[in-house]
């Protein structure tokens, strides 16, 4: 790698797919060891879950540790084979936990146990079929106007992914009314797409508040060792800026992330203020296009072949 500082970002839930990370697992020993480490921590075969056709891969309590394991395995493989050494870290929603592990703030072992508990709590917060989420896609979305249009609905802004994409989250029954209001408000102005997402719960909304205190206790009980000095190199979804060197504040940010907006657009700007050399590492590449909206090129690595192509000829 060259001497310029680089940033790495990790996608979250929704990026999972059968077979993710298998090429790294088969070709690089440290990646295989990472899946084995995860299995020892959790008590079940993480590699089998990721590589087979097990439908449990899409159940939140399994999805979350599987994604974190895969992303850390890929990162370790990139480090060993290509000397990949990021200085700054960010992650979208669940990906923020991967970023904290990658930066050395949390250990992988403790984080996997934490995100499995997090996934179970998030799924149990709202009965299946009650909550839903939808992406609003349009040019230069006015966030203030959007909030005004949905203020009296049981729906919140879950993700500000870019200037052109916002995700709302709340009661499934309220989404049609939200779509109607947005369509009427934007008629004649600019094209707008309203895409309902295939999710099992209303993540990052007020409906996650009942699990905040429980998850705070999970963090306190499972995350025993926090290297806070590394936290200022990791962005926080909740604040939009970098974490601070304080264990209590790191935990607070992660708890508040559950029911508040993922300020990804601000995360991208925070990372871009440090470097324009940004890589996305994970089983999918949803973050690459978001960076393009702020004029930053983001190189996505979803497999070993893509990594070899990206790092060919680099020192």
Rosetta silent file (secondary structure, phi, psi, omega in degrees, C-alpha in Angstrom):
SEQUENCE: XXXXXXXXXXXXXXXXXXXXXXXXXXXXXXXXXXXXXXXXXXXXXXXXXXXXXXXXXXXXXXXXXXXXXXXXXXXXXXXXXXXXXXXXXXXXXXXXXXXXXXXXXXXXXXXXXXXXXXXXXXXXXXXXXXXXXXXXXXXXXXXXXXXXXXXXXXXXXXXXXXXXXXXXXXXXXXXXXXXXXXXXXXXXXXXXXXXXXXXXXXXXXXXXXXXXXXXXXXXXXXXXXXXXXXXXXXXXXXXXXXXXXXXXXXXXXXXXXXXXXXXXXXXXXXXXXXXXXXXXXXXXXXXXXXXXXXXXXXXXXXXXXXXXXXXXXXX
SCORE:     score description
SCORE:     0.000 S_00000001
   1 L     0.000  154.862  176.243    0.000    0.000    0.000 S_00000001
   2 L   -78.398  176.543 -172.421    1.100    3.590   -0.450 S_00000001
   3 L   -83.802   -8.047  179.651    1.840    5.818    2.534 S_00000001
   4 L   -65.909  142.548  177.336   -1.378    7.872    2.327 S_00000001
   5 L   -69.351  145.658 -178.728   -3.824    7.305    5.150 S_00000001
   6 L  -129.433  160.312  175.663   -6.922    5.361    4.220 S_00000001
   7 E  -119.391  150.057  176.004  -10.374    4.759    5.661 S_00000001
   8 E  -126.688  139.053  178.238  -12.416    1.582    5.633 S_00000001
   9 E  -126.000  151.595 -174.851  -16.193    1.345    5.956 S_00000001
  10 E  -126.037  127.735  175.790  -18.391   -1.667    6.609 S_00000001
  11 L   -71.824  164.031 -177.886  -21.988   -2.247    5.460 S_00000001
  12 L  -111.477 -149.832 -175.958  -24.573   -3.551    7.886 S_00000001
  13 L   -62.126  139.844 -174.232  -27.598   -5.805    7.908 S_00000001
  14 L   108.265  -18.563  178.793  -29.067   -6.445    4.486 S_00000001
  15 L   -89.455   -7.318 -177.238  -25.653   -7.008    2.893 S_00000001
  16 L   -67.110  150.603  175.233  -25.573  -10.681    3.917 S_00000001
  17 L  -159.761  149.371  178.176  -25.720  -13.426    1.299 S_00000001
  18 L   -58.712  135.598  179.543  -25.026  -17.178    1.223 S_00000001
  19 L    90.444    0.691 -176.813  -21.359  -17.897    0.547 S_00000001
  20 L   -63.711  129.781  178.119  -20.117  -14.560    1.847 S_00000001
  21 L    82.021   -0.869 -173.567  -16.442  -14.654    2.718 S_00000001
  22 H   -64.715  -37.487 -179.734  -15.957  -18.207    1.472 S_00000001
  23 H   -65.531  -38.261  175.478  -13.168  -17.313   -0.983 S_00000001
  24 H   -65.386  -43.516 -179.709  -11.215  -15.599    1.823 S_00000001
  25 H   -58.938  -42.907 -176.111  -11.865  -18.580    4.108 S_00000001
  26 H   -75.392  -28.158 -169.608  -10.572  -21.059    1.552 S_00000001
  27 H  -105.241  -22.891 -173.548   -7.493  -19.126    0.466 S_00000001
  28 L  -127.127  115.968 -175.339   -6.144  -17.275    3.522 S_00000001
  29 H   -54.324  -39.892 -177.721   -5.489  -19.094    6.828 S_00000001
  30 H   -64.083  -28.148  177.793   -6.095  -16.053    9.059 S_00000001
  31 H   -71.735  -42.581  176.955   -9.590  -15.753    7.595 S_00000001
  32 H   -61.931  -40.226  178.680  -10.356  -19.380    8.356 S_00000001
  33 H   -64.233  -31.414  179.435   -9.052  -18.836   11.887 S_00000001
  34 H   -67.216  -42.976  176.880  -11.419  -15.872   12.269 S_00000001
  35 H   -64.650  -36.819  177.853  -14.468  -18.022   11.507 S_00000001
  36 H   -67.336  -39.045  176.814  -13.168  -20.634   13.960 S_00000001
  37 H   -61.551  -40.728  178.964  -12.683  -17.928   16.592 S_00000001
  38 H   -65.369  -41.990  179.176  -16.279  -16.827   16.032 S_00000001
  39 H   -62.467  -40.525  178.447  -17.578  -20.384   16.380 S_00000001
  40 H   -64.049  -37.951 -178.092  -15.709  -20.787   19.673 S_00000001
  41 H   -70.629  -38.018 -171.408  -17.178  -17.517   20.969 S_00000001
  42 H   -99.576  -21.316 -179.951  -20.770  -18.234   19.981 S_00000001
  43 L    82.968   17.412  174.143  -20.996  -22.009   20.281 S_00000001
  44 L  -147.635  159.830 -171.295  -22.251  -22.638   16.742 S_00000001
  45 L   -78.724   97.385 -176.620  -20.632  -23.059   13.322 S_00000001
  46 H   -67.865  -39.660  179.690  -20.505  -19.559   11.859 S_00000001
  47 H   -61.119  -44.617  179.333  -18.770  -20.675    8.653 S_00000001
  48 H   -61.211  -39.168  178.979  -21.486  -23.258    7.950 S_00000001
  49 H   -65.422  -40.655 -177.790  -24.147  -20.601    8.499 S_00000001
  50 H   -74.218  -36.034 -170.755  -22.416  -18.178    6.120 S_00000001
  51 H   -96.121  -20.852 -177.055  -21.524  -20.640    3.375 S_00000001
  52 L   -90.087 -163.819 -179.132  -24.503  -22.988    3.322 S_00000001
  53 L  -106.151   25.408 -177.469  -28.126  -22.469    2.451 S_00000001
  54 L   -66.791  120.917 -179.451  -29.343  -22.118    6.038 S_00000001
  55 H   -65.659  -17.524  178.034  -32.311  -19.732    6.128 S_00000001
  56 H   -63.758  -16.297  177.098  -31.275  -18.720    9.653 S_00000001
  57 H   -57.262  -27.319 -177.717  -28.667  -16.505    7.997 S_00000001
  58 H   -97.199    4.492  172.179  -31.495  -14.016    7.494 S_00000001
  59 L   -86.289  128.416 -168.688  -32.699  -14.139   11.103 S_00000001
  60 H   -50.784  -40.607 -176.629  -31.404  -10.993   12.787 S_00000001
  61 H   -69.072  -20.299  174.881  -29.756  -12.710   15.771 S_00000001
  62 H   -97.800  -35.328  179.995  -27.673  -14.831   13.371 S_00000001
  63 H   -56.336  -46.644 -172.358  -27.303  -12.255   10.600 S_00000001
  64 H   -63.688  -51.141  177.542  -25.523   -9.771   12.812 S_00000001
  65 H   -66.031  -30.594  178.602  -22.679  -11.995   14.115 S_00000001
  66 H   -66.134  -41.449  179.396  -22.295  -13.584   10.659 S_00000001
  67 H   -67.254  -45.914 -179.863  -21.776  -10.200    8.996 S_00000001
  68 H   -60.781  -43.890  178.466  -19.337   -8.979   11.645 S_00000001
  69 H   -59.376  -48.442 -178.418  -17.348  -12.226   11.411 S_00000001
  70 H   -61.426  -44.390 -177.569  -17.188  -12.069    7.625 S_00000001
  71 H   -67.257  -38.972  178.007  -16.125   -8.435    7.535 S_00000001
  72 H   -70.442  -37.558  176.115  -13.382   -8.909   10.132 S_00000001
  73 H   -60.642  -45.925  178.743  -12.182  -12.065    8.353 S_00000001
  74 H   -61.593  -44.706 -179.884  -11.988  -10.131    5.082 S_00000001
  75 H   -60.653  -44.894  179.592  -10.188   -7.233    6.756 S_00000001
  76 H   -64.474  -37.485  177.292   -7.617   -9.546    8.343 S_00000001
  77 H   -64.795  -41.747  178.620   -7.089  -11.275    5.011 S_00000001
  78 H   -65.003  -38.389  178.988   -6.547   -7.961    3.250 S_00000001
  79 H   -64.945  -45.561 -177.195   -4.089   -6.907    5.932 S_00000001
  80 H   -69.723  -43.324 -173.715   -2.077  -10.109    5.716 S_00000001
  81 H   -84.494  -34.560 -172.958   -2.026  -10.462    1.939 S_00000001
  82 H  -121.263    3.434 -179.559   -1.914   -6.857    0.763 S_00000001
  83 L    68.855   27.307 -178.179   -0.689   -4.861    3.755 S_00000001
  84 L   -68.048  118.387 -173.779   -4.062   -3.127    4.033 S_00000001
  85 L  -138.611   82.078 -179.189   -3.772   -0.817    7.057 S_00000001
  86 L   -67.172  151.962  175.306   -6.604    1.694    7.511 S_00000001
  87 L  -105.576  -22.875 -178.231   -6.273    4.671    9.836 S_00000001
  88 E  -129.253  150.998 -170.651   -9.964    5.598    9.986 S_00000001
  89 E  -140.183  142.443  175.195  -13.042    3.423   10.364 S_00000001
  90 E  -150.954  157.062  178.528  -16.773    3.686    9.842 S_00000001
  91 E  -153.493  145.753 -177.422  -19.731    1.351    9.593 S_00000001
  92 L   -90.105  114.850  179.133  -23.396    1.619    8.711 S_00000001
  93 L    58.195 -112.824  176.302  -25.655    0.564   11.602 S_00000001
  94 L   -53.050  -35.964 -178.453  -24.411   -2.947   12.516 S_00000001
  95 H   -58.158  -20.769  177.482  -21.248   -2.077   10.585 S_00000001
  96 H   -64.266  -32.682  177.082  -20.322    0.385   13.329 S_00000001
  97 H   -68.501  -40.811  175.478  -19.590   -2.618   15.563 S_00000001
  98 H   -59.841  -42.666 -179.029  -17.307   -4.078   12.898 S_00000001
  99 H   -61.404  -38.920  179.303  -15.555   -0.712   12.683 S_00000001
 100 H   -68.019  -35.038  174.501  -14.955   -0.676   16.435 S_00000001
 101 H   -68.514  -45.723 -177.952  -13.442   -4.162   16.256 S_00000001
 102 H   -59.831  -34.819 -179.335  -11.343   -3.222   13.226 S_00000001
 103 L   -82.583   -6.880 -179.856   -9.968   -0.186   15.059 S_00000001
 104 L    83.586   14.324  177.479   -9.102   -2.277   18.110 S_00000001
 105 L   -76.069  -45.636  176.520  -11.636   -0.571   20.379 S_00000001
 106 L  -112.664  157.290  171.723  -13.586   -3.813   20.995 S_00000001
 107 L   -86.232  154.488  178.464  -12.470   -7.436   20.787 S_00000001
 108 H   -64.805  -45.300 -177.226  -14.070   -9.702   18.217 S_00000001
 109 H   -55.089  -51.565 -177.854  -15.042  -12.305   20.806 S_00000001
 110 H   -68.922  -35.282 -178.486  -16.966   -9.881   23.017 S_00000001
 111 H   -68.022  -39.610 -179.955  -18.503   -8.050   20.068 S_00000001
 112 H   -62.303  -42.409  177.918  -19.930  -11.204   18.500 S_00000001
 113 H   -64.641  -35.756 -179.088  -21.718  -12.109   21.720 S_00000001
 114 H   -69.369  -46.471 -176.297  -22.991   -8.547   21.956 S_00000001
 115 H   -73.611  -25.568  174.316  -24.372   -8.271   18.426 S_00000001
 116 H   -66.344  -42.589  176.913  -26.073  -11.659   18.670 S_00000001
 117 H   -65.759  -39.555  178.424  -27.888  -10.379   21.759 S_00000001
 118 H   -60.429  -46.375 -179.849  -28.552   -7.070   19.980 S_00000001
 119 H   -61.434  -41.142  179.730  -30.098   -8.834   17.001 S_00000001
 120 H   -65.439  -42.518  179.217  -32.365  -10.918   19.216 S_00000001
 121 H   -64.227  -42.417 -178.612  -33.501   -7.856   21.160 S_00000001
 122 H   -64.313  -38.553  179.857  -34.195   -5.870   17.980 S_00000001
 123 H   -69.974  -36.023 -176.404  -36.279   -8.685   16.528 S_00000001
 124 H   -83.403  -10.148 -176.920  -38.267   -9.141   19.725 S_00000001
 125 L   -64.191  -33.836 -177.346  -38.927   -5.404   20.230 S_00000001
 126 L  -137.126  133.624  178.494  -41.843   -5.433   17.774 S_00000001
 127 L   -58.638  144.106  178.540  -43.953   -8.425   16.619 S_00000001
 128 L   -57.968  133.516  179.146  -43.252   -9.564   13.053 S_00000001
 129 L    96.494   -9.974 -178.944  -45.627   -7.857   10.636 S_00000001
 130 L   -92.140  -37.330 -177.619  -46.195   -4.764   12.781 S_00000001
 131 E  -105.121  161.561  178.466  -43.176   -2.701   11.747 S_00000001
 132 E  -159.438  169.953  179.332  -41.714   -1.760    8.407 S_00000001
 133 E  -140.379  154.700  178.546  -39.206    0.436    6.629 S_00000001
 134 E  -147.814  143.284  176.974  -39.087    2.217    3.284 S_00000001
 135 E   -94.956  134.286  174.867  -36.438    4.004    1.250 S_00000001
 136 E  -107.610  120.401 -175.363  -37.199    7.411   -0.223 S_00000001
 137 E  -120.851  117.276 -179.909  -35.076    8.074   -3.281 S_00000001
 138 E  -162.725  169.060 -178.970  -35.039   11.512   -4.862 S_00000001
 139 L   -81.198  130.109  174.264  -32.607   14.313   -5.683 S_00000001
 140 L    46.089   67.263 -178.472  -31.441   16.460   -2.769 S_00000001
 141 L   -65.658  131.376  177.891  -34.071   15.418   -0.251 S_00000001
 142 L   -85.159  102.911 -175.149  -35.126   18.196    2.108 S_00000001
 143 H   -64.050  -39.927 -179.875  -34.860   16.503    5.529 S_00000001
 144 H   -62.222  -44.188  179.596  -36.683   19.310    7.349 S_00000001
 145 H   -66.206  -38.967  178.928  -39.618   19.132    4.945 S_00000001
 146 H   -61.471  -44.536  178.760  -39.665   15.336    5.187 S_00000001
 147 H   -60.345  -40.106 -179.923  -39.896   15.508    8.973 S_00000001
 148 H   -64.599  -37.119 -176.794  -42.785   17.960    8.689 S_00000001
 149 H   -70.033  -27.571 -175.507  -44.672   15.693    6.301 S_00000001
 150 H  -114.389    9.698 -169.179  -44.532   12.660    8.610 S_00000001
 151 L   -58.823  -32.289 -176.831  -44.441   14.346   12.041 S_00000001
 152 L   -97.638    7.742  178.036  -47.860   13.046   13.161 S_00000001
 153 L   -98.544  153.214  176.413  -47.360    9.521   11.832 S_00000001
 154 L   -77.976   58.493 -175.499  -45.880    6.629   13.858 S_00000001
 155 E  -142.233  139.948  179.792  -42.859    6.772   11.542 S_00000001
 156 E  -126.240  163.185  172.921  -39.332    8.135   12.044 S_00000001
 157 E   -80.584  114.779 -175.640  -36.316    8.909    9.887 S_00000001
 158 E   -89.450  -45.339 -176.731  -34.111    5.847   10.341 S_00000001
 159 E  -136.589  129.582  166.195  -31.202    6.488    7.980 S_00000001
 160 E  -103.455   92.006 -171.292  -29.928    9.565    6.201 S_00000001
 161 E   -81.424  -33.384  178.841  -27.814    7.611    3.744 S_00000001
 162 E  -165.303  179.445  177.597  -27.044   10.386    1.272 S_00000001
 163 L   -67.612  -15.921 -176.383  -28.495   13.598   -0.084 S_00000001
 164 L  -111.582    0.377 -179.781  -30.538   11.402   -2.419 S_00000001
 165 E  -145.406  127.258  176.026  -31.680    8.588   -0.118 S_00000001
 166 E  -131.665  141.877  177.468  -33.445    8.548    3.236 S_00000001
 167 E  -111.844  133.388  175.266  -35.013    5.546    4.980 S_00000001
 168 E  -108.816  156.164 -172.578  -38.073    5.861    7.192 S_00000001
 169 E  -148.605  139.598  178.804  -39.106    3.324    9.816 S_00000001
 170 E   166.639 -145.312  179.969  -42.155    2.687   11.971 S_00000001
 171 E   -70.404  130.374 -179.409  -45.564    1.054   11.847 S_00000001
 172 H   -57.271  -37.396 -177.250  -46.089   -0.890    8.647 S_00000001
 173 H   -67.869  -17.661 -178.742  -49.689    0.320    8.466 S_00000001
 174 H   -91.247  -13.101 -176.712  -48.517    3.959    8.333 S_00000001
 175 H   -63.247  -40.125  177.535  -46.193    3.583    5.343 S_00000001
 176 H   -59.281  -39.796  178.107  -48.940    3.930    2.672 S_00000001
 177 H   -66.955  -39.004  176.416  -50.010    7.282    4.160 S_00000001
 178 H   -61.503  -44.320  178.889  -46.382    8.405    4.276 S_00000001
 179 H   -61.940  -42.759 -179.873  -45.974    7.468    0.627 S_00000001
 180 H   -60.208  -47.006 -178.607  -49.184    9.333   -0.287 S_00000001
 181 H   -64.086  -42.926 -179.225  -48.077   12.522    1.455 S_00000001
 182 H   -66.934  -40.382  179.544  -44.604   12.455   -0.051 S_00000001
 183 H   -62.886  -44.429  179.677  -45.921   11.758   -3.526 S_00000001
 184 H   -65.878  -39.424 -177.305  -48.390   14.650   -3.325 S_00000001
 185 H   -69.997  -31.094 -175.954  -45.785   17.045   -1.900 S_00000001
 186 H   -97.709   -3.623 -179.203  -43.211   16.261   -4.565 S_00000001
 187 L   -57.416  128.403  178.697  -45.579   16.119   -7.547 S_00000001
 188 L    83.744   -4.561 -179.341  -44.296   18.362  -10.295 S_00000001
 189 L   -98.319  -62.502  179.788  -40.993   19.003   -8.554 S_00000001
 190 L  -158.814  155.863 -178.852  -38.720   16.017   -9.108 S_00000001
 191 L   -60.548  144.702  178.539  -39.002   12.241   -9.469 S_00000001
 192 E  -141.199  133.415  175.332  -39.400   10.282   -6.241 S_00000001
 193 E  -112.685  138.050  177.898  -39.291    6.542   -5.573 S_00000001
 194 E  -120.248  108.086 -172.304  -40.777    5.000   -2.430 S_00000001
 195 E  -116.241  111.178  177.863  -39.386    1.504   -1.952 S_00000001
 196 E   -71.694  133.543 -174.387  -40.655   -0.642    0.895 S_00000001
 197 L   -93.340  150.047  179.557  -37.816   -2.714    2.347 S_00000001
 198 L   -87.435   79.518 -179.364  -37.871   -6.419    3.120 S_00000001
 199 L  -127.173  161.605 -175.384  -37.160   -6.173    6.850 S_00000001
 200 L  -102.697   -3.186 -178.453  -38.702   -7.840    9.877 S_00000001
 201 L  -156.955  158.559  179.809  -38.700   -4.899   12.291 S_00000001
 202 L   -86.229   78.074 -177.304  -38.699   -1.064   12.314 S_00000001
 203 L   -64.634  151.809  176.906  -35.017   -0.529   13.067 S_00000001
 204 L    54.629   45.400  175.918  -33.718    2.890   14.179 S_00000001
 205 L  -136.561  174.737  179.718  -37.145    4.145   15.195 S_00000001
 206 H   -58.113  -20.498 -176.621  -38.983    4.994   18.420 S_00000001
 207 H   -77.330   -4.230  173.480  -40.147    1.373   18.528 S_00000001
 208 H   -94.332   -6.985 -177.496  -36.643    0.282   19.534 S_00000001
 209 H   -58.931  -35.624 -179.312  -36.673    2.460   22.676 S_00000001
 210 H   -61.122  -20.112 -178.412  -38.039   -0.323   24.941 S_00000001
 211 H   -99.110    0.278 -175.739  -34.858   -2.342   24.447 S_00000001
 212 H   -62.265  -48.231 -178.697  -32.373    0.473   25.078 S_00000001
 213 H   -63.913  -37.887  178.941  -31.967   -0.133   28.813 S_00000001
 214 H   -65.855  -42.910 -179.095  -31.649   -3.875   28.256 S_00000001
 215 H   -68.685  -32.956  175.648  -29.036   -3.389   25.568 S_00000001
 216 H   -59.142  -42.155  177.793  -27.124   -0.983   27.794 S_00000001
 217 H   -66.590  -35.858  176.634  -26.870   -3.803   30.349 S_00000001
 218 H   -61.302  -46.571  179.405  -25.756   -6.177   27.563 S_00000001
 219 H   -60.593  -43.747 -178.973  -22.935   -3.812   26.630 S_00000001
 220 H   -65.063  -36.287 -176.015  -21.850   -3.459   30.248 S_00000001
 221 H   -83.555  -30.726 -173.161  -21.873   -7.206   30.851 S_00000001
 222 H  -101.133  -32.380  179.454  -20.329   -8.414   27.591 S_00000001
 223 L   -94.886   93.218 -174.894  -17.881   -5.671   26.541 S_00000001
 224 L   -87.641  -30.723 -174.463  -15.327   -5.868   29.342 S_00000001
 225 L  -122.135  116.826  179.440  -12.319   -4.346   27.601 S_00000001
 226 L  -122.546  119.017  176.521  -12.550   -1.086   25.661 S_00000001
 227 L   -87.491   82.574 -171.630   -9.440    0.508   24.136 S_00000001
 228 H   -63.941  -24.391 -177.387  -10.873    3.999   24.228 S_00000001
 229 H   -64.130  -21.142  179.591   -7.751    5.651   22.825 S_00000001
 230 H   -89.369  -12.651 -174.619   -8.591    4.195   19.397 S_00000001
 231 H   -61.739  -34.099 -179.254  -12.200    5.406   19.401 S_00000001
 232 H   -65.772   -2.128  175.160  -11.521    8.886   17.942 S_00000001
 233 H  -100.083    4.676 -177.043  -10.662    7.157   14.635 S_00000001
 234 E  -119.891  132.760  179.090  -14.138    5.574   14.384 S_00000001
 235 E   -81.765  149.681  178.296  -17.302    7.405   13.347 S_00000001
 236 L  -104.661  126.499  176.332  -20.510    7.234   15.375 S_00000001
 237 L   -61.350  -36.360 -174.418  -23.820    6.744   13.554 S_00000001
 238 L   -71.037  -46.066 -177.191  -25.646    8.543   16.359 S_00000001
 239 L   -88.407  -26.528 -176.249  -23.525   11.718   16.499 S_00000001
 240 L    87.650  -14.207  179.539  -22.374   11.748   12.871 S_00000001
 241 L  -113.558 -167.530 -178.459  -18.830   12.580   13.980 S_00000001
 242 E   -78.670  148.377  173.878  -16.004   10.565   15.504 S_00000001
 243 L   -60.661  162.250  176.622  -16.322    8.755   18.821 S_00000001
 244 L  -108.880  166.471 -177.201  -14.508   10.240   21.810 S_00000001
 245 L   -81.242   67.465 -176.746  -11.966    8.681   24.146 S_00000001
 246 L  -156.410  118.959 -174.112  -14.542    7.747   26.782 S_00000001
 247 H   -63.011  -42.720 -178.552  -16.023    4.302   27.425 S_00000001
 248 H   -63.602  -38.757 -179.542  -19.336    5.532   28.836 S_00000001
 249 H   -70.820  -35.824  176.519  -19.891    7.822   25.844 S_00000001
 250 H   -61.255  -47.003  178.598  -19.089    5.038   23.371 S_00000001
 251 H   -62.325  -43.019  179.752  -21.694    2.816   25.024 S_00000001
 252 H   -59.280  -44.339  179.513  -24.216    5.661   25.101 S_00000001
 253 H   -61.113  -40.065 -178.544  -23.763    6.281   21.375 S_00000001
 254 H   -71.856  -35.790  176.602  -24.320    2.602   20.586 S_00000001
 255 H   -67.539  -46.037 -178.455  -27.424    2.395   22.760 S_00000001
 256 H   -67.609  -25.382  178.106  -28.902    5.559   21.261 S_00000001
 257 H   -59.455  -30.427 -175.688  -28.164    4.285   17.768 S_00000001
 258 L   -57.882  -44.165 -172.195  -30.908    1.673   18.222 S_00000001
 259 L  -113.306    5.668 -178.799  -33.827    4.110   18.191 S_00000001
 260 L  -117.932  172.380 -176.859  -32.322    7.159   16.507 S_00000001
 261 L   -66.607  135.139  169.426  -31.326    8.179   13.013 S_00000001
 262 E   -80.709  106.275 -176.631  -28.217    6.680   11.454 S_00000001
 263 L   -85.334   64.901 -173.733  -26.511    9.874   10.310 S_00000001
 264 H   -67.668  -35.247  179.407  -24.524    8.152    7.589 S_00000001
 265 H   -58.737  -42.005  177.798  -24.249   11.226    5.401 S_00000001
 266 H   -69.263  -36.186  175.763  -22.471   13.007    8.276 S_00000001
 267 H   -58.979  -44.723 -179.782  -20.303    9.916    8.879 S_00000001
 268 H   -61.837  -42.232 -179.671  -19.166   10.037    5.261 S_00000001
 269 H   -66.289  -37.080  178.274  -18.310   13.729    5.530 S_00000001
 270 H   -63.082  -44.950  179.249  -16.368   13.105    8.757 S_00000001
 271 H   -67.116  -42.108 -178.905  -14.300   10.384    7.100 S_00000001
 272 H   -65.989  -21.962  177.429  -13.835   12.425    3.910 S_00000001
 273 L   -71.744  -16.971 -178.995  -12.480   15.292    6.020 S_00000001
 274 L  -100.965  -33.474 -178.089   -9.551   13.018    6.914 S_00000001
 275 L  -163.336  150.051  174.214   -8.912   11.217    3.623 S_00000001
 276 L  -100.290    4.531 -176.908  -10.325   10.713    0.145 S_00000001
 277 L   -99.132   89.130 -170.247   -8.829    7.209    0.043 S_00000001
 278 E  -122.062  134.713  179.073  -11.821    5.126    1.166 S_00000001
 279 E  -120.721  141.554  172.867  -12.531    1.391    0.871 S_00000001
 280 E  -106.564  125.572 -177.741  -15.733   -0.513    1.545 S_00000001
 281 E  -123.164  122.758  179.760  -15.164   -4.059    2.834 S_00000001
 282 L   165.228 -179.939 -176.908  -17.995   -6.544    3.221 S_00000001
 283 L   -74.130  -14.722  177.534  -20.299   -9.010    1.486 S_00000001
 284 L  -134.635  176.142 -176.875  -22.185   -6.227   -0.333 S_00000001
 285 L  -129.632   47.940 -178.381  -21.449   -2.751   -1.668 S_00000001
 286 H   -70.200  -21.741 -172.110  -24.332   -0.458   -0.613 S_00000001
 287 H   -84.742  -21.781 -176.188  -22.064    2.326    0.679 S_00000001
 288 H   -56.691  -47.942 -177.345  -20.105    2.988   -2.519 S_00000001
 289 H   -68.972  -29.594  177.043  -22.919    4.884   -4.234 S_00000001
 290 H   -64.245  -41.473  178.588  -23.596    6.945   -1.127 S_00000001
 291 H   -63.793  -34.488  179.602  -20.022    8.258   -1.197 S_00000001
 292 H   -59.093  -31.678 -177.900  -20.418    9.209   -4.843 S_00000001
 293 L   -69.399  -16.280  175.346  -23.145   11.677   -3.853 S_00000001
 294 L  -108.767   15.844  174.614  -20.568   13.691   -1.894 S_00000001
 295 L    77.371   21.374 -179.736  -17.999   13.479   -4.677 S_00000001
 296 L  -113.026  131.393  176.139  -15.839   10.774   -3.065 S_00000001
 297 L   -83.958  127.517 -179.684  -14.735    7.634   -4.869 S_00000001
 298 E  -120.501  122.799  179.519  -15.091    4.543   -2.674 S_00000001
 299 E   -87.256  120.653 -178.450  -13.499    1.255   -3.721 S_00000001
 300 E   -97.016  132.001  177.345  -15.692   -1.715   -2.794 S_00000001
 301 E  -120.143  109.051 -179.376  -14.183   -5.094   -1.972 S_00000001
 302 L  -112.022   -7.235 -179.115  -16.739   -7.897   -1.748 S_00000001
 303 L  -157.740  169.859 -176.399  -14.499  -10.812   -2.698 S_00000001
 304 H   -66.925  -36.972  178.600  -10.901  -11.903   -3.029 S_00000001
 305 H   -62.193  -41.419  178.258  -10.829  -11.387   -6.798 S_00000001
 306 H   -64.859  -36.200  178.253  -11.948   -7.787   -6.346 S_00000001
 307 H   -65.543  -45.354 -179.654   -9.228   -7.306   -3.725 S_00000001
 308 H   -60.982  -38.552  178.119   -6.521   -8.655   -5.992 S_00000001
 309 H   -68.572  -41.573 -177.536   -7.672   -6.315   -8.747 S_00000001
 310 H   -66.864  -37.267 -174.342   -7.847   -3.302   -6.420 S_00000001
 311 H  -100.632    4.328  178.889   -4.393   -3.815   -4.916 S_00000001
 312 L   -60.284  126.929  176.320   -2.559   -4.967   -8.035 S_00000001
 313 L    84.977   -4.558  177.825    0.615   -2.946   -8.455 S_00000001
 314 L   -82.215  150.989  178.583    0.360   -1.229   -5.076 S_00000001
 315 L   -72.871    0.000    0.000    3.333   -1.220   -2.774 S_00000001
